[in-house]
Amino acid sequence: MNARAAEFSAFLELQRSEFRQAAPQRVAALRSLWEQALQPSAFPEALRELERKTHSLAGSFGTFGLNEPGQLAFRLESLLRPLLEQPATMDTAAADIAATLDELGRSVAAH
């Protein structure tokens, strides 16, 4: 491996490490947005923001090799998307979303 490749590899490992360290706080931010989305005064803006951040985080998990959390984030995103189109289904989706957030938190903590 030449010096440039080694330098780039070290940079990627640093980025991966920093992302993994920040992941629990990012998941906590998702939970906070979910709690806001449950409040009529913040809905639907908080839900849109939650879906956007979940989408971004799902991709980042994959980029940094955290496959299980990435799959859970994609699952969460798939639960949120229909709510943006039909908010009336919030009551039926709420338990699944909360459970997926819990599972995502546990998965991130385990990695």
PERARA-V917358 format. One record per pair of residues at least 6 apart in sequence whose C-alpha atoms are under 7 Angstrom apart, sorted by the first residue. I is the first residue (numbers start at 1). J is the second residue. D is the distance in Angstrom with one decimal. If there is no record, write none. Layout:
i=[I I]
j=[J J]
d=[D D]
//
This chain:
i=[16 23 24 24 24 27 30 31 33 33 34 34 36 36 37 37 37 37 48 51 51 51 54 54 55 55 57 58 58 58 59 61 61 61 62 68 69 69 69 72 72 73 76 76 79 79 83 83]
j=[64 108 105 108 109 105 50 101 46 50 47 50 42 46 43 44 46 47 84 77 80 81 73 77 74 77 73 70 73 74 70 67 69 70 70 107 104 107 108 100 104 104 97 100 93 97 89 90]
d=[5.6 6.7 6.8 6.3 6.8 6.3 6.1 6.7 5.8 5.7 6.9 6.7 6.0 6.1 5.0 6.6 4.8 5.1 7.0 5.9 6.1 6.9 6.1 6.0 6.9 6.2 7.0 4.7 4.9 5.7 6.8 6.5 6.4 4.8 5.5 6.9 5.8 5.8 6.1 6.8 5.8 7.0 6.3 6.2 7.0 6.6 6.3 6.2]
//
